[in-house]
């Protein structure tokens, strides 16, 4: 008697794999929504464009279950110091509150902008050290109010 077996899974390692990222994201979202009983996450973005229509800065993140998770924030060097970072954060937080969020989180390397986030009302709740140059990744949170 012969028993046929399904092919065994294989393992591969590589660089950017958008198909894999999309599949992992879809699988985790389905699991998270079913387990937590929350609606699907929604992406959130704020963009600054200059007079030529070029991106001068912005923010990306997502909202889900009352949480606003800030993923990326950047302002082009020639636009820094003009209050754009503060305006980006205020606009994003207002939209997050409109969506029902009552808290926000963000992470920043010590050589980036933890001080900026603290000036916006965030407080540090964790730190992962051991990065080159004695740097660390700083995790911050903030309570949002409407």
Secondary structure, 3 states (H helix, E strand, C coil): CCCCCCCCCCCCCCCCCHHHHHHHHHHHHHHHHHHHCCCCCEEEEEEEECCCCCEEEEEEEEEECCEEEEEEEEECHHHCCCCHHHHHHHHHHHHHHHCCCCEEEEEEECCCCHHHHHHCCCEEEEEEEEEHHHEEEEEEEEECCC
